[in-house]
Amino acid sequence: MHFLGEEQLKRLRHHHGDDKVLYRDFLSLAVLGGYKAGERRVGEGLRMVLQDFDLDTAPTGQDLYLLLADKMRAENTSVLARYGTHSRAYVSRVFAQTAMLTYPD
């Protein structure tokens, strides 16, 4: 996720408070999103929406990724033009299936 940028990664690390949570619940979703929609598109998209985003009251993990994915989808820039509903849904489905395998009832 080098397209995300060091400054935004530091902000996310501070916001999550725990690298394990950051990597498992946020960055793993960003990598999946990058696989589906393109690493550069997702990394730069996250960096763009995080620039003016207040993390103080924001959720963490999957909830934060989905919130930012919605903001990326709403942007009308060339970088994010192809990040659509299908990319967000793909990441959500994979995360849900992983959770079912990891935490079976």
Residue pairs with C-beta under 8 A, 6 or more apart in sequence:
1 9
1 27
1 30
1 31
1 34
1 39
1 42
1 43
1 46
2 43
3 39
3 40
3 42
3 43
3 44
3 47
4 30
4 43
4 44
4 46
4 47
5 43
5 47
8 46
8 47
8 50
8 51
11 50
11 55
12 22
12 26
12 27
12 50
12 55
13 19
13 22
15 55
15 58
15 60
15 64
16 22
16 25
16 26
16 60
16 61
21 60
21 61
24 61
25 60
25 61
25 62
25 65
26 60
26 61
26 62
26 64
26 65
29 62
29 65
29 91
29 95
30 42
30 43
30 46
30 65
31 39
32 90
32 91
32 94
32 95
33 42
33 65
33 69
33 83
33 87
33 88
33 90
33 91
34 40
34 41
34 42
34 43
36 86
36 87
36 90
36 91
37 82
37 83
37 84
37 87
38 82
40 79
41 79
41 80
41 82
41 83
42 72
42 83
44 79
45 72
45 75
45 79
45 80
45 83
46 68
46 72
48 72
48 75
48 77
48 79
48 80
49 68
49 71
49 72
49 75
50 68
53 68
53 71
58 64
58 67
59 67
62 95
65 91
66 88
66 91
66 92
69 83
69 87
69 88
69 91
70 88
72 80
72 83
73 80
73 83
73 84
73 85
73 87
73 88
